[in-house]
Amino acid sequence: MIKSGKNSEINLDVNSEINSEINLDVNSEINSEINSDVNCEEKLRKNSVSKFGQKDKAEKILEAYNDVFADIVNVLIFNGERVVDENDLEDINTKSFYKIDKTIHEQERDVVKYWKKENVGISILGIENQTAIDPMMAARAAGYDGASYRSQVMEGKKNISEVVKNSSVELNSLLAVKAGEKIEIQQHKLIPVLTFVLYYGTRRWDKTKLSDYMTIPKGLEKYYNDYRLNVFEISYLTDEQVAMFKSDFKYVADYFVQVRKNGDYIPSPETIEHVDAVLKMMSVLTGDERFEEVAGEANEGKKVKTMCEVMDRAEQRGETRGIAIGEERGKEIGKEIGKEIGKNIVKENIEKIIKLMKECGISAENAVERIGFDSESKEYYLGIINLMQ
């Protein structure tokens, strides 16, 4: 980053030897890397087709709101202190690319934000959602973080390249200055990247390090750089932690904590701000389609404002569906009972016919005549008797 200022003044008397060194060591390297990697990635961004599931797409909707994202970070990372302001967050492209066997592959994060204050970058923050434990999550998160750092390195090289093209430059640990000007030089620094996982399951996620899923050869332990996954088990948050949330994420966290502790959920009467996003996220995380159905009704004009209204509406849909299912099942049961009764009646009538035939020494025709069957029934029972003889 290069800013005009007074903190560091450099008198520029740069010779051709330095210029040639810059061109050889920086400019040519940047040009080749940018042309081969950045342009290639840009083309891939335009042509790639996302292969990620609907689950992740729905999960990211609520957390993409800056007020929700900042709230989650403030409660889980800063223990409720309002450190991150929603106005200091900017969206970052969630897609990145990597190369395996000369083939470019795409990877996508759930939500990632650039946190800055007064235009000074503080951190890149990423949220990943999990409803089940994923042994490969630490490796995936390490890949996401590595891609963010690599993107920063490439951006730094491009910035220096722009200066190098049209100016004399003094090289000092990637510092660049324009000829004939006095400017402040600031060494290009990386912005820290933090990825954390919101886990909604009830089975405890106790293995959070990359080394938990591998065997490190003896003698390499002290040289191995481990990666620790930051996992927050939403179902195991305390009541005090849930109360710290100020955004709509409070309703999501409250639901999972209550269900884990009590096996039931008593909804909150407080007003939801991002109704559609909350309901769609709940539908995905719980697998209960009624939440999304209520969201659909809300979009059609049947508004809901609180989780109380949401649950009432969901229960009504459940009852209506249950009645319909019950009616259908009742018809099926009625048919089954009818068949069973019919079988018993036929059996009784066959026994009567045979008894008459034996006791009175008469034919089957005379027996069915005496019992008084109608013509259709006579034909039916005579056919059965004939088959039995």
C-alpha positions as CSV (number, residue, x, y, z in Angstrom):
1,M,0.0,0.0,0.0
2,I,1.4,3.4,-1.0
3,K,0.1,6.6,0.6
4,S,1.3,10.2,0.4
5,G,2.5,11.6,3.7
6,K,5.3,12.9,5.8
7,N,6.3,9.9,8.0
8,S,9.0,8.6,5.7
9,E,10.8,10.8,3.1
10,I,13.0,9.2,0.5
11,N,15.2,11.2,-1.8
12,L,15.0,9.5,-5.2
13,D,18.1,9.3,-7.1
14,V,17.6,5.9,-8.7
15,N,20.1,4.5,-11.2
16,S,19.6,2.2,-14.1
17,E,21.1,-0.7,-12.3
18,I,18.2,-0.7,-9.7
19,N,15.7,-0.2,-12.5
20,S,17.0,-3.3,-14.3
21,E,17.0,-5.3,-11.1
22,I,13.4,-4.4,-10.5
23,N,12.4,-5.3,-14.0
24,L,14.1,-8.6,-13.7
25,D,13.1,-9.6,-10.2
26,V,9.7,-8.1,-9.8
27,N,8.1,-7.0,-13.0
28,S,8.7,-10.1,-15.1
29,E,7.7,-12.4,-12.3
30,I,4.5,-10.4,-11.7
31,N,3.6,-10.3,-15.4
32,S,4.1,-14.0,-15.9
33,E,2.2,-15.0,-12.7
34,I,-0.6,-12.6,-13.2
35,N,-1.1,-13.6,-16.9
36,S,-1.0,-17.3,-16.1
37,D,-3.0,-17.4,-12.9
38,V,-5.2,-14.3,-12.6
39,N,-6.4,-14.2,-16.2
40,C,-7.0,-17.9,-16.1
41,E,-9.0,-17.6,-12.8
42,E,-11.0,-14.7,-14.2
43,K,-12.1,-16.8,-17.2
44,L,-13.0,-19.7,-14.9
45,R,-15.1,-17.4,-12.8
46,K,-17.2,-16.5,-15.8
47,N,-17.5,-20.0,-17.1
48,S,-17.6,-22.1,-14.0
49,V,-20.8,-23.9,-12.9
50,S,-21.4,-24.2,-9.2
51,K,-21.5,-27.8,-7.9
52,F,-22.4,-26.8,-4.3
53,G,-25.6,-28.1,-2.8
54,Q,-28.8,-26.3,-2.0
55,K,-28.1,-26.7,1.7
56,D,-25.1,-24.4,1.7
57,K,-26.9,-21.9,-0.5
58,A,-29.8,-21.6,1.9
59,E,-27.6,-21.6,5.0
60,K,-25.6,-18.6,3.8
61,I,-28.7,-16.3,3.2
62,L,-29.2,-15.2,6.8
63,E,-25.5,-14.8,7.7
64,A,-24.9,-12.8,4.6
65,Y,-26.7,-9.8,6.3
66,N,-24.0,-7.6,7.9
67,D,-26.0,-7.1,11.1
68,V,-26.3,-10.9,11.6
69,F,-22.6,-11.6,10.6
70,A,-21.3,-8.9,13.0
71,D,-23.5,-10.1,15.8
72,I,-22.3,-13.7,15.4
73,V,-18.7,-12.6,15.5
74,N,-19.2,-10.3,18.5
75,V,-20.9,-13.0,20.6
76,L,-18.8,-16.0,19.7
77,I,-15.4,-14.4,19.2
78,F,-15.6,-11.3,21.5
79,N,-17.9,-12.7,24.2
80,G,-20.7,-10.2,23.5
81,E,-18.6,-7.1,23.2
82,R,-19.7,-4.9,20.3
83,V,-16.3,-4.9,18.6
84,V,-17.3,-5.4,14.9
85,D,-19.7,-2.9,13.5
86,E,-21.9,-4.0,10.6
87,N,-21.0,-0.9,8.6
88,D,-17.3,-2.0,8.7
89,L,-18.0,-5.2,6.8
90,E,-17.7,-5.7,3.1
91,D,-18.6,-8.8,1.0
92,I,-15.8,-10.8,-0.6
93,N,-16.1,-13.2,-3.5
94,T,-16.7,-16.6,-1.8
95,K,-15.1,-18.5,-4.7
96,S,-11.5,-19.5,-5.1
97,F,-9.6,-21.9,-7.4
98,Y,-6.8,-24.4,-7.0
99,K,-4.9,-26.6,-9.4
100,I,-4.6,-30.5,-9.2
101,D,-2.9,-32.5,-12.1
102,K,-3.0,-29.4,-14.3
103,T,-6.7,-29.0,-13.8
104,I,-8.3,-25.9,-12.2
105,H,-10.9,-26.7,-9.6
106,E,-13.3,-24.4,-7.8
107,Q,-14.0,-24.1,-4.1
108,E,-16.6,-21.9,-2.4
109,R,-17.0,-20.7,1.1
110,D,-20.4,-20.2,2.8
111,V,-19.9,-16.6,3.9
112,V,-16.8,-14.4,3.9
113,K,-16.5,-10.7,4.9
114,Y,-13.7,-8.1,4.8
115,W,-13.5,-6.3,8.1
116,K,-12.0,-2.8,8.0
117,K,-12.0,0.3,10.1
118,E,-11.5,3.8,8.5
119,N,-10.3,2.0,5.3
120,V,-7.7,0.0,7.2
121,G,-8.0,-3.7,6.8
122,I,-8.3,-5.6,10.1
123,S,-9.2,-9.2,9.1
124,I,-10.9,-11.5,6.6
125,L,-13.6,-13.4,8.4
126,G,-15.3,-16.6,7.1
127,I,-18.3,-18.6,8.4
128,E,-18.9,-22.2,7.5
129,N,-22.1,-24.1,8.5
130,Q,-22.2,-27.8,9.5
131,T,-25.2,-29.9,10.6
132,A,-22.9,-33.0,10.9
133,I,-19.3,-33.6,11.9
134,D,-17.0,-33.5,8.9
135,P,-13.5,-35.1,9.5
136,M,-12.2,-33.2,6.4
137,M,-13.5,-29.8,7.6
138,A,-10.1,-28.7,9.0
139,A,-8.4,-29.5,5.7
140,R,-11.1,-27.6,3.8
141,A,-10.8,-24.6,6.1
142,A,-7.0,-24.6,5.8
143,G,-7.6,-24.5,2.0
144,Y,-10.0,-21.6,2.2
145,D,-7.5,-19.6,4.4
146,G,-4.6,-20.4,2.1
147,A,-6.6,-19.2,-0.9
148,S,-7.3,-15.9,0.9
149,Y,-3.6,-15.4,1.7
150,R,-2.6,-16.2,-1.8
151,S,-5.1,-13.8,-3.2
152,Q,-3.6,-11.0,-1.0
153,V,-0.1,-11.9,-2.2
154,M,-1.2,-11.7,-5.8
155,E,-3.0,-8.4,-5.2
156,G,0.2,-7.0,-3.6
157,K,2.3,-8.0,-6.6
158,K,-0.2,-6.3,-9.0
159,N,-0.1,-3.1,-6.9
160,I,3.7,-3.0,-7.1
161,S,3.6,-3.9,-10.8
162,E,1.5,-0.8,-11.6
163,V,4.0,1.4,-9.9
164,V,7.0,-0.3,-11.6
165,K,5.6,0.2,-15.1
166,N,5.7,4.0,-15.2
167,S,8.3,5.0,-12.6
168,S,11.8,4.6,-11.4
169,V,11.7,2.4,-8.3
170,E,13.9,1.6,-5.3
171,L,13.5,-2.0,-4.2
172,N,13.6,-2.5,-0.5
173,S,11.6,-5.5,0.7
174,L,8.8,-4.9,-1.8
175,L,8.7,-1.2,-1.1
176,A,8.1,1.0,-4.1
177,V,8.3,4.8,-4.7
178,K,7.6,7.1,-7.6
179,A,10.5,9.1,-9.1
180,G,10.6,12.8,-8.2
181,E,8.1,12.6,-5.3
182,K,8.3,12.4,-1.6
183,I,5.9,9.7,-0.4
184,E,5.2,7.5,2.6
185,I,6.3,3.9,2.0
186,Q,4.4,1.2,3.7
187,Q,5.5,-2.4,3.4
188,H,2.8,-4.7,1.9
189,K,1.4,-6.7,4.8
190,L,-1.0,-9.6,4.8
191,I,-4.4,-9.2,6.5
192,P,-5.1,-12.1,9.0
193,V,-7.7,-14.7,7.9
194,L,-10.1,-16.3,10.4
195,T,-12.5,-19.1,9.6
196,F,-14.9,-20.6,12.1
197,V,-17.6,-23.2,11.9
198,L,-21.1,-23.0,13.2
199,Y,-22.1,-26.6,14.1
200,Y,-25.7,-27.4,14.8
201,G,-25.5,-31.1,15.7
202,T,-25.8,-32.6,19.1
203,R,-22.9,-35.1,18.9
204,R,-19.9,-33.3,20.4
205,W,-17.2,-32.2,17.9
206,D,-14.1,-32.9,20.0
207,K,-11.5,-33.4,17.2
208,T,-10.9,-30.0,15.8
209,K,-7.2,-30.2,14.7
210,L,-5.9,-31.3,11.3
211,S,-3.5,-33.6,13.2
212,D,-6.4,-35.5,14.8
213,Y,-7.0,-37.1,11.4
214,M,-3.5,-38.1,10.4
215,T,-0.5,-39.9,11.6
216,I,2.6,-37.7,11.8
217,P,5.9,-39.6,11.1
218,K,8.2,-39.8,14.1
219,G,10.7,-37.1,14.2
220,L,8.5,-34.6,12.2
221,E,6.3,-33.6,15.1
222,K,8.1,-30.4,16.1
223,Y,8.3,-29.3,12.4
224,Y,4.7,-29.9,11.5
225,N,2.5,-26.8,11.4
226,D,-0.9,-28.0,12.7
227,Y,-4.2,-26.3,11.8
228,R,-6.9,-25.9,14.5
229,L,-10.5,-25.6,13.4
230,N,-12.5,-23.0,15.3
231,V,-15.8,-24.8,16.0
232,F,-18.8,-23.3,17.8
233,E,-21.4,-25.9,18.9
234,I,-24.6,-23.9,18.6
235,S,-26.7,-26.5,20.4
236,Y,-24.4,-26.3,23.5
237,L,-24.3,-22.5,23.9
238,T,-25.3,-21.3,27.3
239,D,-28.5,-19.3,28.0
240,E,-26.3,-16.3,28.7
241,Q,-24.6,-16.6,25.3
242,V,-27.9,-16.9,23.5
243,A,-29.1,-13.8,25.3
244,M,-26.1,-11.8,24.0
245,F,-27.3,-12.1,20.4
246,K,-29.0,-9.0,19.1
247,S,-29.8,-10.1,15.5
248,D,-32.1,-12.7,14.1
249,F,-29.5,-15.4,14.7
250,K,-30.7,-15.4,18.3
251,Y,-33.9,-17.3,17.2
252,V,-31.8,-19.9,15.4
253,A,-29.5,-20.4,18.3
254,D,-32.4,-20.5,20.8
255,Y,-34.2,-23.1,18.9
256,F,-31.3,-25.6,18.8
257,V,-30.3,-25.0,22.4
258,Q,-33.9,-25.6,23.6
259,V,-34.4,-28.7,21.5
260,R,-31.1,-30.2,22.7
261,K,-31.8,-29.4,26.4
262,N,-35.6,-30.0,26.6
263,G,-36.6,-31.9,23.5
264,D,-39.1,-29.2,22.8
265,Y,-39.2,-25.5,21.7
266,I,-41.0,-22.6,23.3
267,P,-40.9,-19.8,20.7
268,S,-40.1,-16.1,21.3
269,P,-42.6,-13.4,21.0
270,E,-39.9,-10.9,19.7
271,T,-40.2,-9.5,16.2
272,I,-38.0,-11.1,13.5
273,E,-36.3,-8.7,11.0
274,H,-35.2,-11.0,8.2
275,V,-38.2,-13.3,8.3
276,D,-37.7,-15.1,4.9
277,A,-34.0,-15.7,5.6
278,V,-34.6,-17.1,9.1
279,L,-37.4,-19.5,7.9
280,K,-35.4,-20.8,5.0
281,M,-32.3,-21.4,7.2
282,M,-34.4,-23.2,9.8
283,S,-36.0,-25.3,7.1
284,V,-32.5,-26.4,5.9
285,L,-31.0,-26.9,9.3
286,T,-33.9,-28.9,10.8
287,G,-35.1,-30.7,7.7
288,D,-38.6,-29.5,8.5
289,E,-40.2,-28.3,5.3
290,R,-43.0,-26.5,7.2
291,F,-40.6,-23.6,7.9
292,E,-40.1,-23.0,4.2
293,E,-43.8,-23.5,3.5
294,V,-44.6,-20.7,6.0
295,A,-42.0,-18.6,4.3
296,G,-43.8,-19.2,1.0
297,E,-47.1,-18.1,2.5
298,A,-45.4,-15.0,4.0
299,N,-44.1,-14.1,0.5
300,E,-47.7,-14.4,-0.8
301,G,-49.1,-12.0,1.8
302,K,-49.7,-14.1,4.9
303,K,-47.1,-12.3,7.0
304,V,-45.5,-13.6,10.1
305,K,-43.5,-11.4,12.5
306,T,-42.5,-13.6,15.4
307,M,-41.4,-17.2,16.0
308,C,-44.7,-17.7,18.0
309,E,-46.6,-17.0,14.8
310,V,-44.2,-19.1,12.8
311,M,-44.7,-22.1,15.0
312,D,-48.5,-21.7,15.2
313,R,-48.6,-21.5,11.4
314,A,-46.3,-24.6,11.1
315,E,-48.4,-26.6,13.6
316,Q,-51.6,-25.7,11.7
317,R,-50.0,-26.9,8.5
318,G,-48.9,-30.1,10.3
319,E,-52.4,-30.6,11.7
320,T,-54.0,-30.1,8.2
321,R,-51.5,-32.5,6.7
322,G,-52.1,-35.0,9.5
323,I,-55.9,-34.8,9.0
324,A,-55.5,-35.4,5.2
325,I,-53.2,-38.3,5.8
326,G,-55.6,-39.6,8.5
327,E,-58.5,-39.5,6.1
328,E,-56.6,-41.3,3.4
329,R,-55.3,-43.9,5.8
330,G,-58.9,-44.3,7.1
331,K,-60.1,-45.1,3.6
332,E,-57.4,-47.6,3.2
333,I,-58.1,-49.2,6.6
334,G,-61.8,-49.2,5.7
335,K,-61.1,-51.1,2.5
336,E,-58.9,-53.6,4.4
337,I,-61.5,-54.1,7.1
338,G,-64.2,-54.5,4.4
339,K,-62.1,-57.1,2.6
340,E,-61.5,-59.0,5.9
341,I,-65.2,-58.9,6.7
342,G,-66.0,-60.1,3.2
343,K,-63.6,-63.0,3.6
344,N,-65.3,-64.0,6.9
345,I,-68.8,-63.8,5.3
346,V,-67.8,-66.0,2.3
347,K,-66.1,-68.5,4.7
348,E,-69.3,-68.7,6.8
349,N,-71.5,-69.2,3.8
350,I,-69.3,-71.9,2.3
351,E,-69.5,-73.7,5.6
352,K,-73.3,-73.5,5.6
353,I,-73.5,-74.9,2.1
354,I,-71.3,-77.8,2.9
355,K,-73.1,-78.5,6.2
356,L,-76.5,-78.7,4.4
357,M,-75.1,-80.9,1.7
358,K,-73.8,-83.4,4.2
359,E,-76.7,-83.4,6.7
360,C,-79.5,-83.4,4.1
361,G,-77.7,-85.4,1.4
362,I,-78.5,-82.7,-1.2
363,S,-76.5,-81.2,-4.1
364,A,-74.7,-77.9,-3.9
365,E,-77.4,-76.4,-6.2
366,N,-80.2,-77.3,-3.8
367,A,-78.1,-76.1,-0.8
368,V,-77.6,-72.6,-2.2
369,E,-81.3,-72.6,-3.2
370,R,-82.4,-73.4,0.4
371,I,-80.1,-70.7,1.9
372,G,-81.8,-68.1,-0.4
373,F,-78.9,-66.5,-2.2
374,D,-79.6,-64.2,-5.2
375,S,-78.7,-65.5,-8.6
376,E,-75.3,-63.7,-8.7
377,S,-74.3,-65.1,-5.3
378,K,-75.6,-68.6,-6.3
379,E,-73.3,-68.6,-9.3
380,Y,-70.3,-67.3,-7.1
381,Y,-70.7,-69.9,-4.4
382,L,-71.3,-72.8,-6.8
383,G,-68.1,-71.9,-8.6
384,I,-66.2,-72.1,-5.3
385,I,-67.8,-75.4,-4.3
386,N,-67.0,-76.9,-7.7
387,L,-63.3,-75.9,-7.3
388,M,-63.2,-77.5,-3.8
389,Q,-64.6,-80.9,-5.0
